[in-house]
Amino acid sequence: VQLQASGGGLVQAGGSLRLSCVASGRIFPTNVMGWHRQVPGKQREWVAGITSGGSTNYADSVKGRFTISRDNAKNTVCLQMNSLKPEDTGVYYCYSREPGSGISPYWGQGTLVTVSS
């Protein structure tokens, strides 16, 4: 499975960005997709996830500001980020995992989001 993320960039605090991630290869229909982010010097932090059925979960730090969605026909997951804060700055990585398969998650290459104050 290969994941290609896009949509990062520089935005002022309070602005919005939309990240996209396209998966290709052998994709399980029951996979969970989502996003992590990483700030230099800190551990990678889970941001949001969505099941193939559309159930979503968010980190407390982004609830009410970020919305995750997916298009199963296109194997795409998106992250709409509104009301961005400087602390949202980081490299955002999309992932795809297959619960119960014993297979390690697949990761995209990361896309940089920079929020200026």
Sine and cosine of phi, psi and omega as CSV:
sin_phi,cos_phi,sin_psi,cos_psi,sin_omega,cos_omega
0.00,0.00,0.74,-0.67,0.06,-1.00
-0.88,-0.48,0.64,-0.76,-0.01,-1.00
-0.85,-0.53,0.74,-0.67,0.00,-1.00
-0.84,-0.54,0.92,-0.39,-0.03,-1.00
-0.99,-0.15,0.48,-0.88,0.05,-1.00
-0.43,-0.90,0.20,-0.98,0.12,-0.99
0.95,-0.32,-0.08,1.00,0.02,-1.00
-0.94,0.35,0.16,-0.99,0.02,-1.00
0.21,-0.98,-0.21,-0.98,0.00,-1.00
-0.96,-0.26,0.76,-0.65,-0.01,-1.00
-0.58,-0.81,0.47,-0.88,0.06,-1.00
-0.98,0.19,0.41,-0.91,0.06,-1.00
-0.83,0.56,0.68,-0.73,-0.06,-1.00
1.00,-0.05,-0.20,0.98,-0.01,-1.00
-0.99,0.10,-0.13,-0.99,-0.07,-1.00
-0.74,-0.68,0.46,-0.89,0.14,-0.99
-0.59,-0.81,0.42,-0.91,0.05,-1.00
-0.80,-0.61,0.87,-0.49,0.05,-1.00
-0.99,-0.13,0.58,-0.82,0.05,-1.00
-0.78,-0.63,0.46,-0.89,0.02,-1.00
-0.56,-0.83,0.83,-0.56,0.00,-1.00
-0.95,-0.32,0.77,-0.64,0.02,-1.00
-0.97,-0.23,0.61,-0.79,0.06,-1.00
-0.66,-0.75,0.31,-0.95,-0.02,-1.00
0.97,-0.24,-0.39,-0.92,-0.04,-1.00
-0.99,0.14,0.98,-0.18,-0.09,-1.00
-0.94,-0.34,0.81,-0.58,0.05,-1.00
-0.95,0.30,0.65,-0.76,-0.02,-1.00
-0.93,0.37,-0.28,0.96,-0.03,-1.00
-0.97,-0.23,0.37,0.93,-0.08,-1.00
-0.96,0.30,0.37,-0.93,0.13,-0.99
-0.96,-0.28,0.71,-0.70,0.04,-1.00
-0.86,-0.51,0.38,-0.92,0.00,-1.00
0.01,-1.00,-0.30,-0.95,-0.10,-1.00
-0.68,-0.74,0.62,-0.79,0.25,-0.97
-0.88,-0.48,0.21,-0.98,0.15,-0.99
-0.62,-0.78,0.39,-0.92,-0.02,-1.00
-0.63,-0.77,0.78,-0.63,0.10,-0.99
-0.98,-0.21,0.65,-0.76,0.01,-1.00
-0.79,0.61,0.75,-0.66,0.02,-1.00
1.00,0.04,-0.07,1.00,0.00,-1.00
-0.84,-0.54,0.31,-0.95,0.04,-1.00
-0.95,0.30,0.42,-0.91,0.07,-1.00
-0.90,0.44,0.69,-0.73,-0.10,-1.00
-0.89,-0.45,0.76,-0.65,0.08,-1.00
-0.94,0.33,0.66,-0.75,-0.06,-1.00
-0.93,-0.38,-0.80,0.61,-0.07,-1.00
-0.30,-0.95,0.43,-0.90,0.04,-1.00
-0.58,-0.81,0.39,-0.92,0.00,-1.00
-0.57,-0.82,0.71,-0.70,0.03,-1.00
-0.99,0.13,0.16,-0.99,0.02,-1.00
-0.91,0.42,-0.40,0.92,0.03,-1.00
-1.00,0.06,-0.06,1.00,0.07,-1.00
0.99,-0.14,0.07,1.00,0.07,-1.00
-0.96,0.29,0.69,-0.72,-0.09,-1.00
-0.86,-0.51,0.44,-0.90,0.11,-0.99
-0.61,-0.80,0.53,-0.85,-0.05,-1.00
-0.70,-0.71,0.51,-0.86,0.19,-0.98
-0.92,0.39,0.53,-0.85,-0.03,-1.00
-0.85,0.53,-0.54,0.84,-0.08,-1.00
-0.93,0.38,-0.29,0.96,-0.05,-1.00
-0.87,-0.50,-0.07,1.00,-0.01,-1.00
-0.84,0.54,0.69,-0.72,0.00,-1.00
1.00,0.09,-0.19,0.98,-0.01,-1.00
-0.89,-0.46,-0.56,0.83,-0.03,-1.00
-0.95,-0.30,0.56,-0.83,0.07,-1.00
-0.74,-0.67,0.81,-0.59,0.04,-1.00
-0.98,-0.21,0.61,-0.79,0.03,-1.00
-0.56,-0.83,0.25,-0.97,0.03,-1.00
-0.52,-0.85,0.41,-0.91,0.09,-1.00
-0.85,-0.53,0.97,-0.23,-0.08,-1.00
-0.91,0.42,-0.55,0.83,0.00,-1.00
-0.91,0.42,-0.51,0.86,-0.03,-1.00
-0.97,-0.26,0.04,1.00,-0.02,-1.00
0.78,0.62,0.72,0.69,-0.07,-1.00
-0.84,-0.55,0.64,-0.77,0.12,-0.99
-0.82,-0.57,0.65,-0.76,-0.01,-1.00
-0.82,-0.57,0.45,-0.89,0.07,-1.00
-0.76,-0.64,0.95,-0.31,0.08,-1.00
-1.00,0.04,0.86,-0.50,-0.07,-1.00
-0.90,-0.43,0.91,-0.42,0.02,-1.00
-0.91,-0.41,0.27,-0.96,0.02,-1.00
0.75,0.66,0.75,0.66,-0.08,-1.00
-0.91,0.41,0.56,-0.83,0.00,-1.00
-0.86,-0.50,0.39,-0.92,0.04,-1.00
-0.82,0.57,-0.53,0.85,0.00,-1.00
-0.96,0.28,-0.08,1.00,0.12,-0.99
-0.99,0.12,-0.13,0.99,0.01,-1.00
-0.86,0.50,0.68,-0.73,0.03,-1.00
0.29,-0.96,0.02,-1.00,0.12,-0.99
-1.00,-0.07,0.82,-0.57,-0.05,-1.00
-0.98,-0.18,0.79,-0.61,-0.03,-1.00
-0.90,-0.44,0.79,-0.62,0.12,-0.99
-1.00,0.04,0.42,-0.91,0.00,-1.00
-0.62,-0.78,0.34,-0.94,0.11,-0.99
-0.67,-0.74,0.77,-0.63,0.03,-1.00
-0.69,-0.73,0.42,-0.91,-0.02,-1.00
-0.91,-0.42,0.99,-0.16,-0.05,-1.00
-0.83,0.56,0.73,-0.68,0.06,-1.00
0.99,0.15,-0.02,1.00,-0.05,-1.00
-1.00,0.05,-0.35,0.94,-0.11,-0.99
0.98,0.18,0.05,1.00,-0.01,-1.00
-1.00,-0.02,0.69,-0.72,0.04,-1.00
-0.91,0.43,0.49,-0.87,0.03,-1.00
-0.88,0.48,0.47,-0.88,0.13,-0.99
-0.99,-0.12,0.55,-0.83,-0.06,-1.00
-0.81,-0.59,0.57,-0.82,0.17,-0.99
-0.99,0.16,0.03,-1.00,-0.12,-0.99
-0.99,0.13,-0.19,0.98,0.00,-1.00
1.00,-0.06,0.59,-0.81,0.07,-1.00
-0.69,-0.72,0.71,-0.70,-0.12,-0.99
-1.00,0.10,0.78,-0.63,0.11,-0.99
-0.90,-0.43,0.82,-0.58,0.03,-1.00
-0.83,-0.56,0.84,-0.54,0.01,-1.00
-0.92,-0.39,0.89,-0.46,-0.02,-1.00
-1.00,-0.04,0.53,-0.85,-0.02,-1.00
-1.00,0.02,0.00,0.00,0.00,0.00
